Amino acid sequence: MLEKNIILGVTGSIAAYKAAALARLLVKAGAAVKVVMTPLAKEFITPLTMATLSKNPIMVDFYDPENGAWNSHVDLGTWADLYLIAPASANTIGKMVAGIADNLLLTTYLSARCPVVIAPAMDMDMYAHPAVRHNLEVLRLRGDAVIEPGEGELASGLTGKGRMEEPEQILDFLERFFVLKEMAGVKVVVTAGPTREKIDPVRFVGNFSSGKMGYALARELADRGAEVVLVSGPTSLSMDHPGVRRVDVTSAGEMYDATVSLFPGMDVGVLCAAVADFTPVSPSMTKLKREESDLLLTLRPTRDIAAALGEMKGERQRLVGFALETRDEIANARAKMQRKNLDLIVLNSLNDAGAGFQVETNKVTILDREGRVTEYAVKPKRAVAADIADRIREIIT
């Protein structure tokens, strides 16, 4: 249940039609909803529709010219537990950054004492414009939460990123948002992505990890209030969450040094990276040329990050590892958990459809030190991250 007072701000966007479904879902979840619309929003969806679904009169103007009744933005700002602006147009986002208060929605934003969540909606080129990206970053730095838009067909006919997130996903975000601060003050180091072990200046030994699972975990933990340091191997992913500090590394040795140095100041370590087990003994300083004979590489084991942290782990610290297996999955994962002194281990099997590298979904089984084995269904990696974060919360309380 979402038994909160929520202001739903609706701006002038074709995505305003989604605000109707969103209002209905919020009310059904137990929220008290008051809707504030910009004048242009009325061109996309009627106030009558929003009033019917929210079960409250809609506010557009500062006062009712018929009877002089005043819509107090100050009272609204103190009544609400959350101000959700969905859809948030590029115009409104820019005005929020600049502190412009030329309509009731914006004056309420400037008066709100509650958390603010915005769900942008615009065409892909507008969303990608440096001005919009800058404005969103400013709002994040000020503490506003941004629900990233999705990708798909847009009103312009183009296909790209800019679609307001679906109402069901926004509701899920809000339900998590109100319990997200459950990890406030908890310090977590998360490793993610692959490592590259240099053969010569242009070649390396690596793996297929995209880093998506580790990045999703870092974002999920930060959303819950944790202070996260993300130690990332080479990846094309970006991390713009204000609660995540990113440390970039390349090799397994660099990831070892960074993680081992950070862990003493952490409450939790989450080792999601696909770290190379071996590295060339003598990488060439110059590019190797093709020869008639075979090229033989001598490899040596890399330093074991999980084992090192397991030995370092203090009484109050917790350590979460990952295992990617192809056979005897449960037995191998349980043995690894004991051997590396882990509190939880997240098992992936390459035999499961929808799991593994370079995909948007994952299927995990989580083992704990009490002997419990919990298998989860195939889910998007962000949903898997939420499941893992729930288990981490259990072991730190």
N, C-alpha and C positions, 0 to 999 in steps of 0.2 A: 504493500500500500504506500501511496505517496501523499500522506496527509499534511500537505504544506500549502501555504498561500503563494500562489504563483501569478505574476503579471506576465501575460503573453503579448509581446509587442509584434505587430504585423506591419511590414513596410510594403511599398509599392513594387511588387515583383510578381511575375507569373506564378512563382511558387507559392503565392498566398493561398492558393487552393488547398495546399497541404496543411495550412494552419487550421482549417476546419476539422480535419481528421485528428490533428494534434490536440486541439481543444477537447474533443470528445474523449480521447484516450486519457488525457490528464484528469478530467472529471471522473471518468470511470475508475481511475486508479486512486481516487479519494482526494484529489487536490481541489482547493477552492481557486477558481480561475477568474481573473479580471483581464479583459482584453483592451489594449490601447492600440488604435490604428492610426497610421498617417493618413492625411487626406487622399493621397494617391492610392493607398491600399484599397479604398472603397471602390476604385475603378476595377479591381480584380476580384474582390469578393465582398458580398454585401454585409453591412453591419447586422442585419436581421439574422443571417445565417450564423454569424459568430455569437450573437447574443443568445440564440436558441441553444447552441451547443455548449456554450460556457455557463449558461444559466445565470448570467449577469448582464446588465446593460453595457453596451460598448461605449468607450470613451474615444473621441476623436479630437474635439475642440476643448479649449480651456474652460469654456462655460457654455451653457445651453441658452441660446438667444431667446427662446420662448419664455423661459421663467427665470433666467439669470443664475441657475444652479451652477456652482463652481466645481470643476473637476480638479481637485488639489493634487498636484504632482508630489507635494511634500507628504501628504497623507498616504498616497499610494506607495511612496518609497519607504515609509516606515511600516506599512501593513505587510509588505511582501517578505517571504522567506527566500524568494528567487525571482530574478527578472530574466525572462527568456525572450530573446528577440529572434523570431523565426517566421518568415525569412528576414534576413538582414541584407539589405541591398548595399551595393558599393557606395551609393550616395550617403546612406545613413551611417555606414561604418566610418566614412571620411568625416562626417559631422561629429560623430562621437569622439574621434581623436582630437578634433579641433575645439571641442567644447561648445559647439554651436547649439543653441536651444531655440529653434524656430518652430517647433511643434510640441504637442503634449508628450509624445513618445520620447523625445530627446530631453525635455526638461525633467521628465520622470527618471531618465537614465542618470542625469547629473545629480538628482536628489536621492537616488536609491542608496540605502545603507546595506542592502543585501548583496549576495553574490550575483554576478551577471554572466549569462551564458548566451552566446550568439551562434546562429546557424546561417552562415553566408549562403547566398543564392545569386548567381549571375552567370553571364556567358563566360566561356572558357578563357577568352582573350582578356576580358576584364579581370577575372580572378588571377590570371598570370601576370597582370601588369605590375611593375615595380611599386607603383603608388599604393595599390591595394595590398600587396604583400607587406609593404612597410607599415601600413595602417593596422593590419591584423597583428603584426609583431608588436606594435606599440600597445595595443589593447591587451595582448597576452602579458606583456611586461608589467602592465598596470594591475594585473590580476584577473582580468576577464577570461573566461573559458571559451574556447572556440571549437565548435563541432565541425570537423572538416567536411566539406561537401563531397559528394560522390561523383563518380564518372559515369557518363552515359549520354544519351541523346538529349540535346538542349533545345530550348524554344527556338533558337536561331536555325535549327536544322543541323548544326555541327555536333560532333561527338567529342566530349572531353570532360574535364573536371570543372564543376561549377553547380551541379544539381544539389539543391538543398537535401540534406540527409532525410531519409524516410521517417515519418512520425514514430513508427515503432522503435526505430533505432535511437531516436531522440529521447523517447520515454525511457528506454533502457539506460541511456547515458545519465539521465536525471536521477533515476532510482539508484544508480551507482554513485552519483555525485554526492548524495546526502549521506552516504556511508564512506565516502572516499577518504575523508580525513581521519579514518580509523588508524592509519599508519603515520599520522603526523609525528614528526621528530625521529622516525626510524630511518637510519642511514643504510643504504643498500648499494653494493657494487654489483653490476651486471656485466657479464662478458657476452659478446655477440659477434656473429659473422665468421668468416674464414680467417686463416692466416696464410701468408705466402712465404715459403722457404726458398731463398734465392739459390738458383743454379749458376747463373751468370747475370750480367747487367740487364738482360732482356727476358730471361726465362725463370720460372719458379715452379716449385711443387706446391699444389694447392688442393682445394676441394670445391664442391658445388654449393656450399652454403651461401644463401642470400643475406642472412642476418635478420630476416623478417620476424622470426620468432623472438629473438632477443630484443629487438627494437620494440615489438609489441609489449613484451614484459616490462621493459623500462618505462614505457609510456603508462601502462596500467598501474604500476607501482607508484609512479609520480602522481598520477591522477588521485590515488588514495592518500596522498599527503606525504609519501616518503621522499627523502632527499636521495636522489639517485645519481650515481656516477656510472656512465656507460662506457666501458672499455671496448672499443669497436675495432675489429679487423677491417680490411679493405672492403667497402660495399658502396653501392650507389644510393643507399637510403639516406634520407635527411632526418634530423631530429631537431624540432623547433619547440619542444616543450620547455617551459621556464623552470620546471622542477628537475630537469635532467642536464647534467654536465657531461659532455662527451669528451673522451680521451681517445685519440686515434693512434693505432699501432699497426704494424705490418706483419711482423714475424711472431712465432710462438714465444721466442725469447723476450721480445718486447712486451707481449701480453703478460707473460709471467712476471716480469719486473714491475709493470704498472699495477697489476692486480695484487701481488704480494705486498707492495708498498702501501696500497690503499686499505687492505683488509683490516689492519689493526684498529683503524678508526671507524669501522663499520659494524652494524648490528647483524647484517645478513649479507652473504655472498651467494649470487645466483650465476652458475657457470653454464651459460647457454651456448658459448662459442664452439665452433667446430675447429678445435686446435689441432694442428699437425702433430702426429706422434713421432715423426722423424724429420730430420733436416740434413742437408748435405754437409759432409764433414769439411770439405774444402771448396767452397763456391769459387768459380773463376772470376777474376777481376776484369777479364775481357770476354767478348762474345765468343762462344765456342763455335767452331766451324764444322760443317759436315765432313765426316771422314768416311773412308771405305769400311773401316772396322766399326764394331759396336761401341757405343758410348756407355761406359760403366760408371755409375754413381755410387759412392760409398755414403751411406746414411747412418746417422747416430740418433739415439732417442732424444727427444726434446725434454726439457724439465717439466715435471708433472704439476700443473697448477692446482688441481683438486687435492692431490696428496699433500702438497705444501700447505694449503690453507687448512686442510683437515688436521695437520699436526699443530698449526698455529692457533686453532680455534679455541677461544676462551669459553668459560662456562655459560655466559649469556649470549654468545654468538651462535648463529645458525647458518648452515651451509646447505645449499641446494645444488645438486648436480643433474646432468643429463646423460642418458645412455642411448646410443643408436645401435640397435642390434639387428641381426638377420637370422639368428637361430638361438634356441634356448634363452629366449628373451628375459623372462622373469628371473630365472636362476642367475644369469649373467648380471642383470641389473642389481639384484639383491647382494651378490658378491661384491660388486663395485661399491655399493653404498657402505657396506661394512669395511671394506679395504681402505676407502678414502675418508672414513669418518663423516659421512654425510647424514643430514637429518631427513632429507627427502631426496628421492631420485625420480626424475621424469623420464619415462621410457618411450622411445619411438621405435617402431619396427618398420623396416623397409618393405616388409611383407604386407603392410596395411595400405590399402588404396587411400589416397588423399593425404598421406603422410610423407615426410622426407623433405628433400631440398627443392627449391625453386617452385613451390606451389603456395597458394593462398590459404590452404587449409592445413590442419594437422589432426592427428589422432594420437592421444597419449594415454599412458597408464602411469599412475603415481603410486610409488611405494614409500612407506614410512618405517621408522625404526620399531614401531609397535607390531609390525608384521602385516599391516593392512595393505591390500592391493586394490586400488580403485581404477576401473577402466572407464574412459570417457568416449563419447561418440565423436565422429568426425565433425569438426567445427571450423569456422574461420579462425585464423591465428589470434585475432584480438579476443575472441571468446575463449579460446584456450588459455590465453594469458590471464583472463579473469579467473578461470578455474584454478590455475597455478597460484595466483595471488591469494585466492581464498585459503588455500592450504598453507601458504606462507604465513598468513595472518594467524592461523590456528597455532602454529608452532612458536610464534613469538609472544603470545598472550599467556 
